Amino acid sequence: MKGAAHRTEILHRSVRVTLAASAGFYPFLYGFQSPVLALYALFAPIALGLLSSIPGSGRQRAEVMLKALPVGLVLVALGTVLAVATWAAVLGMLVVGFLLAFAAIAGPRPAGAAPGLQLFYILACFPPYEPQTLWLRLAGLAFGVVVLALCELFLLPQPPGPAYRKTLAEALVTAGDTVAGRIRLSPEALRAAGARLRLSETPPAERPAGPGRAVRGLSQAGSATRRLLELLAHLTETGELRELLQDDAGGRAPLDTASRSLLPSLASLCHETAAALRQGRPAPGPQRMDEVIDGFQRMRVRQVTGPATEVPPVSVLRRQAALLAVAESVRIVEISVRVALDGRRTPPIEPRELFWYTEASTPHLWVRRIIGNMTLRSVQFQNALRIALALAAARLVAGSLDLAHGFWVLLAVLTLSRTTVGATWAAIRQAVAGNLVGAVVAGALLIGLGRHTEAYAAILAPGMLFAFALGPLLGIAWAQGLFTLVVATAFAQIAPSSWRLAEERIVDVVTGSAIGLLCAMLAWPAGARREVRRTMAGLLRECGPLIQGTVAALTAVPPGSAAPPPTFPALHRLRLAESAYAQFRSEPAGGASVRADWHAVLIAANQILLGAHWLPRVDLPTSALPQDAADRARGDARALAETTDRLAALCAGARPQPDRTRSAPSRAAQPDGTPLPALVDLDEWLRSLTAQLTRVEARMPDLSGGARRGTTAAGTAGPGSGPGGHGS
């Protein structure tokens, strides 16, 4: 059942599309006696306004439509030229179909306009081959798109949704007030504040999903803020946040001057960053968190190297490690918000692999986005290839069989194709049923009215309003049936028609449905279900070397002699996995056969990546760590790497290696010897990863068909207790 706001939006859209389509169709057909002008003026608003799903407010939609107009004119011209031969039209359809479907990598708005642009080429590439009518086609298309854009601006315009920057600012205020102790929220409330930043909870038009610097910065700020709120939620659960905030008078809390010096800076920066987001311009001055974190670490070192009576207990050092994770999340928020609000290229920012996009040119960012998705492991590439092959096959069949209205074959492929064969079959069943009923009614209408074009003219506009409003509200079957009536009414005015027009509509829809179903069966029929397993397996395989490389960098002798591990391969795998997971969550019953907690895998991978960036930067010791502590850390890293490899094998459906970590001795409750901050931070990171990967494995089904093994060695720390924290 659709909500009242959504129903209102559909009704308003039907009014705009009907008015825009009628504004060109009637004058051009009956005033100028030009069927070509009328057809394109009618079709343009329907393609971009109804069959496309452009998100956003009326102003945003109008902007997208006007930007899409030059592309649409080029596609109509290309289709008109390539209509000279079936083979040329098929090749053009293959290229155009892939490029427009692949445009989804640029964000929701280009993805929303892509179906309408596909239809511009489709309509023009069918016979008759009449290049002399090209200017009429272009004029009709331009008129229809411009009128539709004006309707979006001035006729019942859709109001803008909540801006992502505003939601992000509210989340930062919540975090700042929590750190300052002004409010005390439950862990569930803190997590709910972070969940509002998820892209799935954000209106499509406001999602930061493009390749530009500003958009990438906003997206990174949202992820870091979610991680910040998750860390605060975990500290609230364990009581550590309360201990950090309470007064140390009366001996109620151990002396922790380092944390007390850091907390006000964290709260202040959260509020200043929120104010900058509301104002739309970055806060003046240098980045503050770098200096604050450096000062915090120096104070921790001075505390543990001072008189024995002033050395904080390990429990305090562990709380400081958790607070350092909060500070690092605030640092990432500060930098990424500056980039988002400024948008200009910057000097290198550490860690460079995390902020690489800030120093890259715009063309380079586009090339990275395109190349990064030009792989069979990308669901965006899979979807584009699937739809391009289906449209090309449909154009070949329609041209070879010389179907009278072959355009409808491709229209059926485009509107009924889904990412899984099950969803495609469900849509086709409803569409064919709706078209059968609609064809019967349309045939009766054509027989009853005969050649009385004035009768068709009288019912076309009300019919469009009725069909465009009720179709989306009542479902695919109603939408297809009512659209059949609209098509029959319109074409009966353009050329003499009989009841066979309805018959041709059924034949074309069934033909297109069969082609779409066949392509869905052959090309990735399971959608993202299998791809999410493969991408998660690839991501986990990259995580093991990162863990071991990070520990090796911190325990090297002499300190600094081992370089931190490269993280770009894991970052690339993470982006592919996030994309596959997003599509997986959008598919009906996507998790029915595999009940693994993929989101927990993404969280663990984010924490591993952040630790690999952060620990070598802020915790590189000035002198070598104690040998026994270094050996223990390297042993724990090997155990975690074996766990990630075992989880990767489970994701891929292969038989994993036996779990050898179960016989490993229990880890010490605290580091031996002097409680060095670097050693405590590393220990907390490893403990947290152990706990997270244990939970992941407990929820991971054995896809290889073998018996389940035990989980990893149990950790005692809760999620997010290490420096990396939770990711998005």
C-alpha positions in Angstrom: 0.0 0.0 0.0 1.5 3.3 -1.1 1.6 6.2 1.4 -0.5 9.3 0.9 2.5 11.4 -0.1 3.6 8.9 -2.7 0.0 8.7 -4.1 -0.1 12.5 -4.3 3.2 12.6 -6.1 2.0 10.0 -8.7 -1.2 12.0 -9.3 0.6 15.2 -9.8 3.1 13.6 -12.2 0.2 12.2 -14.3 -1.2 15.7 -14.6 2.1 17.2 -15.7 2.9 14.4 -18.2 -0.6 14.5 -19.7 -0.6 18.3 -20.1 2.9 18.3 -21.6 2.1 15.4 -24.0 -1.2 17.0 -25.1 0.3 20.5 -25.5 2.3 19.3 -28.5 0.3 16.4 -29.9 -3.0 18.1 -30.6 -1.6 21.3 -32.2 1.0 19.5 -34.3 -1.4 16.8 -35.6 -4.5 18.8 -36.2 -3.1 22.3 -36.6 0.1 21.7 -38.6 -1.0 18.3 -40.0 2.4 16.8 -39.1 2.1 13.3 -37.6 5.9 13.1 -37.1 6.0 16.3 -35.0 3.0 15.1 -33.1 4.4 11.6 -32.4 7.7 12.9 -31.0 6.0 15.7 -29.0 3.7 13.1 -27.5 6.4 10.5 -26.8 9.0 12.8 -25.3 7.1 13.7 -22.1 5.9 10.1 -21.7 9.5 8.8 -22.0 11.2 11.2 -19.6 8.2 12.0 -17.3 6.6 8.6 -16.9 8.8 5.7 -18.2 11.9 7.3 -16.6 12.2 7.7 -12.9 14.1 10.9 -12.4 14.4 11.6 -8.6 14.2 15.0 -6.9 12.2 18.1 -6.7 10.5 19.8 -9.6 13.5 22.1 -10.1 15.9 19.2 -9.9 13.9 17.1 -12.4 13.6 20.0 -14.8 17.3 20.6 -14.7 18.0 16.9 -15.5 15.5 16.9 -18.3 17.0 20.0 -19.9 20.5 18.6 -19.6 19.3 15.3 -21.1 17.8 17.1 -24.1 21.0 17.5 -26.1 21.8 13.9 -25.6 18.3 12.9 -26.7 18.6 15.0 -29.9 21.9 13.2 -30.7 20.3 9.8 -30.0 17.3 10.6 -32.3 19.6 11.7 -35.0 21.7 8.6 -34.6 18.7 6.3 -34.6 17.3 8.0 -37.7 20.6 7.5 -39.6 21.1 3.9 -38.5 17.5 2.9 -39.4 18.8 2.4 -43.0 19.6 -1.3 -42.2 18.7 -3.7 -39.4 22.3 -4.6 -38.7 23.3 -1.0 -38.3 20.4 -0.3 -35.9 21.2 -3.5 -33.9 24.9 -2.4 -33.5 23.8 1.1 -32.5 21.3 -0.4 -30.0 24.1 -2.5 -28.5 26.4 0.5 -27.9 23.7 3.0 -26.9 22.0 0.5 -24.6 25.2 -0.3 -22.8 26.4 3.3 -22.4 23.1 4.6 -21.1 22.6 1.7 -18.7 26.2 2.1 -17.5 25.4 5.7 -16.7 24.1 4.5 -13.4 27.6 4.8 -12.1 27.2 8.6 -12.2 24.5 8.6 -9.7 20.7 8.4 -9.3 19.7 11.3 -11.6 21.6 10.1 -14.7 20.4 6.5 -14.0 16.8 7.8 -13.7 17.0 9.6 -17.1 18.6 6.7 -18.9 15.4 4.7 -19.8 13.9 7.8 -21.5 17.0 8.4 -23.5 17.1 4.7 -24.5 13.6 5.1 -25.9 14.5 8.2 -27.9 17.0 6.1 -29.9 14.6 3.1 -30.0 11.8 5.1 -31.5 14.0 6.7 -34.2 15.9 3.5 -35.2 12.8 1.7 -36.7 11.6 1.9 -40.3 10.5 3.7 -42.3 14.0 5.1 -43.1 13.2 8.8 -43.5 16.2 11.0 -42.9 14.4 13.9 -44.5 12.1 14.0 -41.4 14.9 14.4 -39.0 14.4 18.0 -38.3 10.7 17.3 -37.6 11.6 14.6 -35.1 14.1 16.9 -33.4 11.7 19.8 -33.2 8.9 17.6 -31.7 11.3 16.0 -29.2 12.7 19.4 -28.1 9.2 20.9 -27.8 8.0 18.0 -25.6 11.0 18.0 -23.3 10.9 21.8 -22.8 7.2 21.8 -22.1 7.6 18.9 -19.6 10.4 20.8 -17.9 8.2 23.9 -17.6 5.4 21.8 -16.1 7.9 20.3 -13.6 8.8 23.8 -12.5 5.4 25.5 -12.4 2.6 22.9 -12.3 2.2 21.1 -9.0 6.0 21.0 -8.6 7.4 18.3 -6.3 8.9 19.9 -3.2 12.6 19.2 -2.4 13.4 16.4 0.0 15.6 16.8 3.1 19.2 17.6 2.0 21.9 15.1 3.0 23.9 18.0 4.4 21.2 18.9 6.9 20.8 15.3 8.0 24.6 15.0 8.4 24.6 18.3 10.4 21.9 17.0 12.8 23.9 13.7 13.3 27.0 15.7 14.1 25.2 17.8 16.7 23.9 14.7 18.3 27.5 13.3 18.5 28.9 16.6 19.8 26.3 16.9 22.5 26.9 13.2 23.5 30.7 13.7 23.7 30.2 16.9 25.8 27.8 15.2 28.1 24.9 17.6 27.4 22.6 14.7 26.4 22.6 11.1 27.3 21.1 8.9 24.6 20.7 5.1 24.6 22.8 3.1 22.3 19.8 2.4 20.2 19.1 6.1 19.8 22.6 6.8 18.8 22.6 4.0 16.2 19.2 5.3 14.9 20.8 8.7 14.4 23.5 7.1 12.4 21.1 4.9 10.4 19.4 8.1 9.1 22.6 8.7 7.1 22.4 5.4 5.2 21.9 6.0 1.5 18.9 3.7 1.5 17.2 6.1 4.0 18.1 9.2 1.9 15.9 10.4 -1.0 17.6 9.3 -4.3 18.1 12.9 -5.5 20.0 13.8 -2.3 22.3 10.7 -2.2 26.0 11.6 -2.5 26.7 9.0 -5.2 28.6 10.7 -8.0 32.3 10.7 -8.9 33.1 14.3 -8.1 35.3 15.5 -5.2 32.5 17.3 -3.4 30.1 14.3 -3.6 32.8 11.9 -2.6 33.7 14.1 0.4 30.1 14.2 1.5 29.7 10.5 1.2 32.9 9.9 3.2 31.7 12.4 5.8 28.4 10.4 6.1 30.2 7.1 6.6 32.6 8.6 9.2 29.7 10.1 11.1 27.9 6.8 11.2 31.0 5.2 12.5 31.4 7.9 15.1 27.9 7.4 16.4 28.4 3.6 16.4 31.5 4.1 18.5 29.7 6.3 20.9 26.9 3.8 21.1 29.4 1.0 22.0 31.1 3.2 24.6 27.6 3.9 26.1 26.9 0.1 26.2 30.1 -0.7 28.0 29.8 2.3 30.4 33.2 3.7 29.2 31.6 6.9 28.0 30.1 7.5 31.4 33.5 6.9 33.0 35.1 9.3 30.6 32.6 12.1 31.3 32.2 11.8 35.0 34.2 14.0 37.4 37.1 12.3 39.0 36.4 14.0 42.4 36.0 11.6 45.3 37.9 8.9 43.5 35.0 7.8 41.4 37.1 7.7 38.3 40.8 7.1 37.7 42.8 10.2 36.8 42.7 10.6 33.0 43.8 14.1 32.2 44.6 13.1 28.6 41.0 12.2 27.8 39.6 15.2 29.6 41.8 17.4 27.5 40.5 15.8 24.3 36.7 15.6 24.9 36.0 19.4 24.7 37.9 19.6 21.4 35.9 16.7 20.0 32.6 18.3 21.0 33.6 21.7 19.7 34.7 20.4 16.3 31.5 18.4 15.9 29.4 21.5 16.4 31.6 23.7 14.2 31.5 21.2 11.4 27.7 21.0 11.7 27.5 24.8 11.5 29.6 24.7 8.3 27.3 22.2 6.7 24.3 24.3 7.4 25.9 27.4 6.1 27.3 25.7 3.0 30.9 26.8 3.4 33.9 25.3 5.2 35.0 26.7 8.5 38.0 29.0 8.3 41.4 28.1 9.6 43.6 25.0 9.5 42.5 21.5 10.2 42.5 21.1 14.0 42.1 17.4 14.7 45.7 16.6 13.5 47.2 18.8 16.2 44.7 17.6 18.8 45.4 13.9 18.2 49.2 14.5 18.2 48.9 16.3 21.5 46.7 13.6 23.0 49.2 10.9 22.0 52.1 12.9 23.4 50.3 13.3 26.7 49.6 9.5 26.8 53.3 8.8 26.3 54.3 11.3 29.0 51.9 9.6 31.4 53.2 6.1 31.0 56.8 7.2 31.1 56.5 9.3 34.2 56.5 8.3 37.8 55.0 4.9 38.5 52.4 6.4 40.8 51.1 8.5 37.9 51.0 5.8 35.2 47.3 5.1 34.4 46.1 1.6 34.7 45.5 -0.5 31.6 41.8 0.0 31.9 42.3 3.7 31.5 44.6 3.2 28.5 42.0 1.0 26.9 39.4 3.8 27.3 41.9 6.2 25.8 42.3 3.8 22.8 38.5 3.9 22.3 38.5 7.7 22.6 41.3 7.8 20.0 39.0 5.9 17.6 36.4 8.6 18.2 38.9 11.3 17.5 40.0 9.7 14.3 36.4 9.5 13.1 36.0 13.2 13.9 39.2 14.0 12.0 37.9 12.2 8.9 34.6 14.1 9.2 36.4 17.4 9.5 38.5 16.8 6.4 35.8 15.3 4.2 33.3 18.0 5.0 35.9 20.6 4.1 36.4 18.9 0.8 32.6 18.5 0.3 31.9 22.2 0.8 34.9 23.5 -1.0 35.1 21.0 -3.9 38.5 22.2 -5.1 41.7 20.2 -5.5 43.8 20.1 -2.4 47.4 19.2 -1.5 47.9 15.6 -0.4 46.1 14.7 2.8 47.2 11.8 5.0 46.4 9.0 4.6 46.6 9.7 0.9 45.0 6.4 -0.1 41.9 7.3 1.8 41.8 10.9 0.6 43.3 10.3 -2.9 40.3 11.9 -4.6 41.0 15.3 -3.0 44.1 15.9 -5.2 42.7 14.3 -8.4 41.3 16.3 -11.4 37.7 15.8 -12.3 38.5 13.9 -15.6 40.7 11.6 -13.5 37.9 10.9 -11.1 35.5 10.0 -13.9 38.1 7.7 -15.4 38.7 6.0 -12.1 34.9 5.5 -11.6 34.5 4.1 -15.1 37.6 1.8 -15.0 36.7 0.7 -11.5 33.3 -0.6 -12.8 34.6 -2.1 -16.1 34.8 -5.5 -14.7 32.5 -8.6 -14.6 32.5 -8.3 -10.8 30.7 -5.0 -11.0 26.9 -5.3 -10.8 26.6 -2.0 -12.7 28.6 -3.5 -15.6 26.5 -6.7 -15.4 23.2 -4.8 -15.5 24.4 -2.6 -18.4 25.6 -5.6 -20.4 22.4 -7.5 -19.7 20.1 -4.8 -20.9 22.3 -3.9 -23.9 22.3 -7.5 -25.1 18.5 -7.8 -24.6 17.7 -4.6 -26.5 20.0 -5.5 -29.3 18.5 -9.0 -29.6 15.0 -7.5 -29.5 15.9 -5.0 -32.3 17.3 -7.9 -34.4 14.2 -10.0 -33.9 11.8 -7.0 -34.6 13.8 -6.1 -37.7 14.2 -9.6 -39.0 10.5 -10.4 -38.5 9.4 -7.0 -39.9 7.0 -6.4 -37.0 4.7 -3.5 -37.7 5.3 -1.8 -34.4 8.7 -3.3 -33.4 9.2 -0.4 -31.1 6.9 -2.0 -28.6 9.1 -5.1 -28.5 12.0 -3.1 -27.2 9.8 -1.1 -24.9 8.6 -4.3 -23.3 12.3 -5.4 -22.8 13.2 -2.1 -21.3 10.3 -1.8 -18.9 10.0 -5.4 -17.8 13.6 -6.4 -17.3 14.7 -6.9 -13.7 18.1 -7.9 -12.1 16.9 -11.5 -11.4 15.1 -14.1 -13.5 12.5 -14.6 -10.8 11.6 -10.9 -10.6 11.6 -10.6 -14.4 9.2 -13.6 -14.8 6.9 -12.1 -12.1 6.8 -8.8 -14.0 6.2 -10.5 -17.3 3.3 -12.6 -16.1 1.6 -9.5 -14.8 2.4 -7.5 -17.9 1.1 -10.1 -20.4 -2.1 -10.5 -18.4 -2.6 -6.8 -18.3 -1.9 -6.4 -22.0 -4.3 -9.2 -22.9 -7.2 -7.4 -21.1 -6.1 -4.1 -22.5 -5.9 -5.4 -26.0 -9.4 -6.8 -25.8 -10.7 -3.5 -24.6 -8.7 -1.6 -27.2 -9.9 -3.9 -30.0 -13.5 -3.3 -29.0 -12.8 0.4 -28.9 -11.2 0.5 -32.4 -14.1 -1.6 -33.8 -16.7 0.6 -32.1 -15.3 4.0 -33.0 -13.9 3.0 -36.5 -12.3 6.0 -38.3 -13.9 8.7 -36.1 -10.6 10.4 -35.2 -12.4 13.2 -33.3 -13.7 10.6 -30.8 -10.1 9.3 -30.2 -9.0 12.9 -29.8 -11.6 13.5 -27.2 -10.7 10.5 -25.1 -6.9 10.5 -25.4 -6.1 13.2 -22.8 -8.5 11.9 -20.2 -7.3 8.4 -21.0 -3.7 9.4 -20.4 -4.5 11.1 -17.1 -6.4 8.0 -16.0 -3.7 5.6 -17.1 -0.7 7.5 -15.9 -2.3 7.9 -12.4 -3.9 4.5 -11.8 -1.2 2.4 -13.5 1.6 3.1 -11.1 -0.8 3.0 -8.2 -2.4 -0.4 -9.0 0.6 -2.3 -10.4 2.3 -3.6 -13.5 -0.8 -5.4 -14.9 -3.0 -2.3 -14.7 -0.1 -0.1 -16.0 0.4 -2.3 -19.1 -3.3 -2.7 -19.8 -4.1 1.0 -19.5 -1.0 1.9 -21.5 -2.2 -0.3 -24.3 -5.4 1.7 -24.5 -3.4 5.0 -24.6 -1.2 3.6 -27.4 -4.2 2.4 -29.4 -6.0 5.8 -29.0 -3.0 7.8 -30.0 -2.0 5.7 -33.1 -5.6 5.6 -34.3 -5.3 9.4 -34.8 -1.9 9.3 -36.5 -2.8 6.6 -39.1 -5.9 4.6 -40.0 -6.1 1.6 -37.6 -8.2 -1.4 -37.1 -8.6 -3.9 -34.2 -5.4 -5.6 -35.5 -3.4 -2.7 -33.8 -4.3 -4.3 -30.5 -3.3 -7.7 -31.8 0.0 -6.3 -32.9 0.5 -4.8 -29.5 0.0 -8.2 -27.8 2.4 -9.9 -30.2 5.1 -7.3 -29.7 4.8 -7.3 -25.9 4.9 -11.1 -25.8 7.9 -11.2 -28.1 9.8 -8.6 -26.0 8.9 -10.4 -22.8 10.2 -13.7 -24.2 13.5 -12.0 -25.2 13.8 -10.3 -21.9 13.2 -13.5 -19.9 15.7 -15.4 -22.1 18.4 -12.8 -21.4 17.5 -12.8 -17.7 18.0 -16.6 -17.6 21.3 -16.5 -19.4 23.0 -13.4 -18.0 23.4 -13.4 -14.2 20.0 -15.0 -13.4 20.5 -14.7 -9.7 21.1 -11.0 -9.8 23.5 -9.9 -7.0 23.0 -13.0 -4.9 26.0 -14.8 -6.3 27.9 -11.6 -7.0 27.7 -10.5 -3.4 29.3 -13.8 -2.3 32.1 -13.4 -4.8 32.8 -9.8 -4.0 32.7 -10.4 -0.3 35.2 -13.3 -0.8 37.5 -11.1 -2.7 37.3 -8.4 -0.1 38.1 -10.8 2.8 41.1 -12.2 0.9 42.5 -8.7 0.8 41.9 -8.1 4.5 44.3 -10.8 5.8 47.4 -9.3 4.3 46.3 -5.8 5.6 46.1 -7.1 9.1 49.5 -8.8 9.0 51.1 -5.8 7.2 49.8 -3.3 9.7 51.1 -5.4 12.7 54.4 -5.8 10.8 54.7 -2.0 10.4 54.2 -1.4 14.1 56.4 -4.2 15.4 59.3 -3.7 12.9 62.9 -3.4 14.3 64.0 -0.7 14.1 60.7 1.2 14.2 59.7 2.6 10.8 61.8 0.1 8.8 58.6 -1.6 7.4 56.3 0.4 5.2 52.5 0.3 5.9 50.7 -2.2 3.6 49.0 -0.8 0.5 45.3 -0.5 0.9 44.1 0.4 -2.6 43.3 -3.2 -3.6 41.1 -3.6 -0.6 39.5 -0.3 -1.1 38.6 -1.3 -4.7 37.2 -4.6 -3.5 35.2 -2.8 -0.8 33.5 -0.5 -3.4 32.5 -3.5 -5.5 31.2 -5.3 -2.5 29.2 -2.3 -1.3 27.7 -2.0 -4.7 26.7 -5.6 -4.9 25.3 -5.6 -1.4 23.2 -2.5 -2.2 21.6 -4.3 -5.2 21.3 -7.5 -3.2 19.2 -5.6 -0.6 17.0 -4.1 -3.3 16.1 -7.5 -4.8 12.9 -9.3 -3.6 13.7 -12.1 -1.2 17.4 -11.6 -1.9 18.5 -13.1 1.4 16.2 -16.2 1.4 18.8 -18.7 0.4 21.9 -17.2 2.0 21.5 -15.9 5.5 25.0 -14.5 6.0 25.5 -11.1 7.7 27.0 -9.3 4.7 26.7 -6.0 6.5 28.9 -7.3 9.3 31.5 -8.3 6.7 31.5 -4.7 5.4 31.9 -3.3 8.9 34.8 -5.6 9.7 36.5 -4.7 6.4 36.1 -1.0 7.1 37.7 -1.4 10.5 40.6 -3.3 9.1 41.1 -0.6 6.4 41.0 2.2 8.9 43.3 0.5 11.3 45.8 -0.1 8.4 45.7 3.7 7.7 45.6 5.0 11.2 47.8 2.8 13.5 51.0 3.3 11.5 50.3 7.0 11.4 49.6 7.8 15.0 51.0 4.8 16.9 54.4 4.2 15.3 56.6 3.6 18.4 59.8 5.6 18.9 61.5 2.5 20.3 61.0 -1.2 19.5 58.1 -2.9 21.3 58.9 -5.7 23.8 59.8 -8.9 21.9 57.1 -11.0 23.6 54.4 -8.5 22.9 55.5 -8.1 19.3 55.5 -11.9 18.9 52.0 -12.2 20.4 50.7 -9.5 18.1 52.1 -11.1 15.0 50.6 -14.5 16.1 47.2 -12.9 16.6 47.5 -11.2 13.2 48.3 -14.6 11.6 45.3 -16.1 13.3 43.0 -13.3 12.1 44.4 -13.6 8.5 43.6 -17.4 8.6 40.1 -16.5 9.8 39.6 -14.0 6.9 40.8 -16.6 4.4 38.5 -19.2 5.9 35.5 -16.8 5.7 36.5 -16.0 2.1 36.4 -19.7 1.2 33.0 -20.0 2.9 31.7 -17.0 0.8 33.0 -18.5 -2.4 31.5 -21.9 -1.7 34.9 -23.6 -1.4 36.0 -26.0 1.3 38.0 -23.9 3.8 41.1 -24.9 5.7 40.6 -26.4 9.2 40.3 -23.8 12.0 43.7 -24.0 13.7 43.0 -21.0 16.0 40.8 -23.0 18.3 43.9 -24.7 19.9 45.7 -21.4 20.3 46.3 -20.3 23.9 43.9 -17.7 25.3 45.1 -14.2 24.9 46.3 -12.3 27.9 43.8 -10.0 29.5 46.2 -7.1 29.1 49.7 -6.5 27.5 52.6 -7.6 29.6 55.2 -5.2 30.9 55.0 -1.5 30.4 51.5 -0.5 29.1 52.7 1.5 26.1 49.9 3.4 24.3 51.0 1.9 20.9 50.8 -1.6 22.3 47.4 -1.0 23.9 45.9 0.5 20.8 47.2 -2.4 18.6 45.9 -4.9 21.2 42.5 -3.3 21.2 42.3 -3.3 17.4 43.1 -7.0 17.2 40.7 -7.8 20.0 37.9 -5.9 18.3 38.6 -7.6 15.0 38.6 -11.0 16.6 35.2 -10.3 18.2 33.7 -9.0 14.9 35.0 -11.9 12.7 33.8 -14.4 15.3 30.3 -13.0 14.9 30.6 -13.0 11.1 31.6 -16.6 11.0 28.8 -17.6 13.4 26.3 -16.3 10.9 28.1 -17.7 7.8 26.5 -20.8 6.3 28.8 -23.4 4.8 28.2 -22.9 1.1 30.6 -25.7 0.2 28.2 -28.3 1.6 30.7 -29.5 4.3 30.1 -29.6 8.0 30.3 -26.4 10.0 33.4 -25.8 12.1 33.8 -23.9 15.2 34.3 -20.1 15.2 37.4 -18.1 15.7 39.1 -17.7 19.0 36.8 -15.7 21.2 37.6 -12.1 21.8 36.4 -10.2 24.8 36.0 -6.7 23.3 32.8 -5.4 21.9 32.4 -4.1 18.4 34.1 -0.9 17.5 36.4 -0.9 20.5 39.5 -0.7 18.4 40.8 2.3 16.5 38.9 1.5 13.3 35.4 1.5 14.7 32.4 0.6 12.6 32.2 1.4 9.0 29.2 2.1 6.8 
